[in-house]
Amino acid sequence: MGLEVIANAVKVDDGVKYLSMYTLKKYAAPHRDRLSRDLCTEISAMLDKAGLITLPKVLPTYENHWVFVIEKGTALGQAVTLATRVVGISKLGAPTPAGIHQEYPTLTAQVG
């Protein structure tokens, strides 16, 4: 799979890139005709191994949707990782920082 191109593009653009799912599919699985839930899960796993995360975390299966691909080691990548963990803790029913969901109402929708 050609995700090296994506990883390099993200690094060149200071650790973040806004890409269409069509572009991700083109480099990750050019032999596939369309995106499926399984292929999106596979792409996410490969990006994770390359030190990248996506926002939203669950990739859409429509080629015309756009996602952010973020380098994990950057400040933004660490903030997204932290936000993802806060949402996960919240979903488990554990206490989270007071008022976080009121202050950032779209947090759960974007990283959950």
C-alpha positions as CSV (number, residue, x, y, z in Angstrom):
1,M,0.0,0.0,0.0
2,G,1.2,3.5,-0.8
3,L,0.5,5.3,2.4
4,E,4.2,6.5,2.5
5,V,3.0,9.2,0.1
6,I,0.3,10.3,2.5
7,A,2.8,10.2,5.5
8,N,5.3,12.3,3.6
9,A,2.6,14.8,2.6
10,V,1.5,15.2,6.2
11,K,5.1,15.8,7.4
12,V,5.7,18.4,4.6
13,D,2.5,20.3,5.7
14,D,3.6,20.7,9.3
15,G,1.9,17.5,10.6
16,V,-1.6,17.9,9.3
17,K,-3.2,17.4,5.9
18,Y,-6.9,17.7,4.8
19,L,-7.6,14.8,2.3
20,S,-10.5,13.3,0.6
21,M,-11.4,9.7,1.1
22,Y,-10.9,9.3,-2.6
23,T,-7.2,10.3,-2.2
24,L,-6.7,8.0,0.7
25,K,-8.3,5.1,-1.2
26,K,-6.2,5.9,-4.3
27,Y,-3.0,5.5,-2.3
28,A,-4.0,2.9,0.2
29,A,-5.9,0.5,-2.1
30,P,-5.8,1.6,-5.8
31,H,-7.0,-1.9,-6.9
32,R,-10.3,-1.5,-4.9
33,D,-13.3,-0.1,-6.7
34,R,-14.9,1.4,-3.6
35,L,-14.5,2.0,0.1
36,S,-16.0,-0.4,2.6
37,R,-16.1,-0.4,6.4
38,D,-13.4,-3.1,6.4
39,L,-11.2,-1.2,4.1
40,C,-11.6,2.0,6.1
41,T,-10.6,0.0,9.3
42,E,-7.6,-1.4,7.5
43,I,-6.5,2.1,6.3
44,S,-6.9,3.4,9.8
45,A,-4.6,0.6,11.2
46,M,-2.0,1.3,8.5
47,L,-2.1,5.0,9.2
48,D,-1.7,4.3,12.9
49,K,1.4,2.2,12.2
50,A,2.8,5.1,10.2
51,G,2.4,7.4,13.2
52,L,-0.7,9.1,11.8
53,I,-4.3,9.6,13.1
54,T,-7.4,10.8,11.4
55,L,-10.2,13.1,12.4
56,P,-12.8,11.8,12.5
57,K,-11.4,8.7,14.0
58,V,-13.8,6.4,12.2
59,L,-13.2,6.9,8.5
60,P,-16.2,7.5,6.3
61,T,-17.0,5.1,3.4
62,Y,-17.9,7.9,1.0
63,E,-15.1,9.0,-1.4
64,N,-16.4,12.6,-1.5
65,H,-15.9,13.0,2.3
66,W,-12.8,14.8,3.7
67,V,-10.8,14.0,6.7
68,F,-7.8,15.4,8.5
69,V,-4.7,13.2,8.7
70,I,-2.5,14.3,11.6
71,E,1.0,13.3,12.7
72,K,0.8,11.8,16.2
73,G,4.0,13.4,17.5
74,T,3.0,17.0,16.8
75,A,1.3,19.2,19.4
76,L,-2.0,18.9,17.4
77,G,-1.7,15.1,17.2
78,Q,-1.1,14.9,21.0
79,A,-4.1,17.2,21.6
80,V,-6.4,15.0,19.4
81,T,-5.1,11.9,21.2
82,L,-5.8,13.4,24.6
83,A,-9.3,14.5,23.5
84,T,-10.0,11.0,22.2
85,R,-9.0,9.5,25.6
86,V,-11.2,12.1,27.4
87,V,-14.2,11.0,25.3
88,G,-13.4,7.4,25.9
89,I,-13.2,7.9,29.6
90,S,-16.5,9.8,29.5
91,K,-18.2,7.0,27.6
92,L,-17.1,4.5,30.3
93,G,-18.9,6.7,32.8
94,A,-15.7,7.8,34.6
95,P,-15.4,11.4,35.7
96,T,-13.9,13.9,33.2
97,P,-12.7,17.4,33.8
98,A,-15.7,19.5,34.9
99,G,-17.5,21.4,32.1
100,I,-15.4,19.9,29.2
101,H,-18.4,18.8,27.2
102,Q,-20.2,22.2,27.7
103,E,-17.0,24.1,26.7
104,Y,-16.3,21.8,23.7
105,P,-19.7,20.6,22.6
106,T,-18.5,19.0,19.3
107,L,-15.7,17.0,21.0
108,T,-17.7,13.8,21.4
109,A,-19.0,13.9,17.8
110,Q,-15.5,14.5,16.3
111,V,-13.3,12.1,18.2
112,G,-15.7,9.6,19.6
